[in-house]
């Protein structure tokens, strides 16, 4: 490994070795380019320190390592190493363009904060940078993935900040970054960000749940292992090769269940066994095997394979009774589904190396999150409300309702049939005459509930929307379209 490592930077040298070892395991031809990016960043960050006292270069190295765990491409790894040079050093865009190319420069620009505008407040600056990030990811989703890796490492090292900064960053991470990770299906990042945030926001509650979960692990791990072996043997007899993995629910996920009034011992998915198989049809053989071994609780059954979540998540969830008195959830899924469940859009670096960046962008553009970002940008063009609207309408608690043919539509809490209709198509919204909710005629201004099935009946020849609708529409896009149709 040929690189110029400053003598003071022993930690950085070790991290660089780990990065090269990891990237060599899946793209060895790019070692020289990655080392060049490291040397460039290390030169500009020379002398800068983190709050921990470590050389600043350890941060971009750790961000690059997080991305390398996902098998990120060379451009993304280089951009991760360079992601702070425009913001925190005298490095020039022209220099990055010449040395690393347009793609790397675009990625670095996307994660660089705005610093050449006079803001009237810290809140205005924060909103402007959030807007820049969200609009940048519409061009290249890798910008958002780099930012999530950046935030993940910062949260892992948050203990070096003062108490006020810890809570400020934790709240921002919980309300924005963890939810964005969930929107693109990156559950592994989402859950770690949630748990780290919760640890700083409510430390005593975090520790209480952690201790209870650890006790559950110690008490019942052998019981779960026995269940795992029983199902695996049944699958072997059915001619299905499988891998079964035990996991326990994340701390913040348990907190959310407790907040709903569910007792700790009654959380049905606190102990989970993933059943990994090669093909979709084997997922259903796995379901049969589980039910042949253990009695299911029908009310908890979900088929997310043929009815996937809006962030691409696919799996079967079935909860069964155990011999030791606890409910256990089994999750049959293919290996590819498990990879996507962990990393979301970035899973395609593993699944489709060589053409992943285009596939990731195409997949992103098929998500409702992308569609809603576009609609919010259109509805709030030229205003300062874009970032706040994204938080209020896309990243707040959502409900999931269905069209008559079962298509899942994601909407903000308190959304009405008006919002639903305009999300399907602006003409459907404008011509909505009546609405059926779960097969029963209802008021179009009525708030929708989770799992409602909504049918919109239109007036073919006439626009029916009126100014009154503005009082009931919850989404920016619906309100903008109503104003356009009524000429206001």
DAJOCOR-V813939 format. One record per run of one state. SS is the DSSP state (2 for helix, 1 for strand, 0 for the rest). FROM is the first residue (numbers start at 1). TO is the last residue. Records with the same first field share a line. If there is no record, write none. Layout:
SS=FROM-TO, FROM-TO
//
This chain:
0=1-9, 45-48, 50-54, 56-56, 69-73, 83-84, 89-92, 101-101, 112-121, 138-140, 157-157, 161-162, 184-186, 202-202, 238-242, 249-250, 260-263, 267-270, 278-279, 294-295, 297-297, 301-301, 304-315, 322-326, 352-355, 367-367, 380-385, 395-397, 403-407, 413-415, 425-425, 431-431, 438-439, 443-446, 448-452, 459-466, 472-475, 487-488
2=10-44, 57-68, 74-82, 85-88, 93-100, 102-111, 122-137, 141-156, 158-160, 163-183, 187-201, 203-237, 251-259, 264-266, 280-293, 298-300, 335-351, 356-366, 368-379, 386-394, 417-424, 426-430, 467-471, 476-486
1=49-49, 55-55, 243-248, 271-277, 296-296, 302-303, 316-321, 327-334, 398-402, 408-412, 416-416, 432-437, 440-442, 447-447, 453-458
//
